[in-house]
Amino acid sequence: MDGLLIDESALRGQASTTKNKKIRRVPLPPTLYEEIKAWADEAPGQLLFPNSAGRMDRRASIAMCKLVKAVCTATGISDLTPRMCRTTFATLFRSDPRDLQDILGHSTVNLTMEVYRKPITSRQRAAVGELEARLRGKVVTMPQIRETA
């Protein structure tokens, strides 16, 4: 599967290691991969989201701000932020928490689960229903014990 290789970040306008000093490849669906590839082909230089001067900046670049604004318009969510997108992704991700931690680039699963992953009642119900289905026929019914005085 194609993905996005994240091997650098910006620190004071210069290329630097990522915050946790790790290189990671984030898997992407083929359609998103192609959109990002097309974006990168059009971007001048090596940066996907340069600032207005064409340099690295940890803060949101002009290009990123325009992209987020376009997403806000398309979705009707006026206060959408990149952080909200990460939280939504983490909350809706349905696989192993360790994989989610790796994709988001967090140092610990606890950080991922405590800060980004939010509980969803329907997911809880579905998980309990799935567990019941796996256990059905495997659980021995226990007789009730009546206490005598």
N, C-alpha and C positions, 0 to 999 in steps of 0.2 A: 504494500500500500504506500502510495506517495504521502509525504508529509512535509511539514515545515520544520526545517532545522533551525533551532534557536541556540546560537553559540556565542552571541555577544549582546551586550546591553550598552546603554549610554551612561556615562558618569562625567558630569561637568563638561558636556559637549564632546567628549572623546569616547572612542570605542573602549569597552572594558568587558570583563567577564560578567556573566549573569550574576544576580544577587547571591545565589547559592553556589556559584562557581561550577555549575554543571552544564553540560551540553545535553540537549534533549531533542528528540524528533517527535513532533506532535502529529498524530495521524489525522488526515483530512479526508472527507468524502471527495470523490473524483471531481464533482462539479465545483466545489469550493477551491480545490487545488488548482483547477484550470482558471478560475477567476483571479486567484492570487497571482498565478503565473502571468496572466495577461496584465495585471496591475504592475507587476515587477518589470515586465518587458517595456512598459510605457514610462516607468519612473526613471528620471535621469540619475545616473550614478548607481551606487551599490545599495542605497538605503531604500527600504519600502516606504517609510513614513518620515522623510526629512522635515526639519523645521523650515521656516520661511527663507532662511539663508542657505538651505540645502545641506545642513549639517545635522548631526545627531543631537537629540535632546531627550532626556527622560520624560519631560513634561509632554503633554499632548501636542503633536505637531499640527500645523495648519491642515495638512492632508488628512490626518486622523480626525480632526475636528469636523472637517467637511464630510467625511465618511460617516461619523456618528450622527451628524445632523441629518444626512440623507436617510439613515436608518430610522431616526426619530420620526421623520416625515412619513416614511413608508409604513411604519408600524403604528403610528398614532400615539406613541409613547413619548411625550414631550420632554421628560426628564431622564431619558435613558443615558447611562454611562457605560464605559467599558467594564467597570467593576460589576455593574449589574449583569452584564452579559456573562462574565465569568461565574457569578453566583448562580445564574439561571442554568448555565451549562453544568455546573457541579451538582445542582439539585436534581436535574433531569437525567444525569448520567446513570445508567443502569448496570454497571459492571463492577468489577472489583475496586474497592476504595484505593488500593495501592496503585492501580492503573491511573485512577483519577489524580492522585497525588503527583504521579510522574508527568502526566499531561500538563497539569497546571504549574509544575515546577516548584512545588512546595517542599520544604525540608522534612516535614513530618506528615503522617496521615492525620494526626490530631489537629494540626493547623487546618488542613483541608476540610475535615469533618466539622470542626467547631466553628470556623469562620465562614466557609463557603457553602457547605451542604446544609440545606434547610429541610425540615421534616414535611412530608406531604401525606395527609391522611389516606388518600386513595392508594398510595404506594404501600403504606403500612397494611391496609386491608388486603391488598393483592398479595403481599408477602405472607401474611397469616393464612390466607386462603390457599396459596401454593404449598405452604408447609403442611396444612391439613390434608391436602390431596396426596402429598408424598407419604404421610403417616397413616392414611386411611387403610384399614385392614392390617396394620402392623402393631396397633396399640391394643393391649389387653385391657378389657374392661375390668375394673376392680370392684368387688362387691362392697357395698356400704357396710361399715362397721358401726354397730349400734352399741353405744355405751350403756352398761347397766349400772344402776346405782346400788 
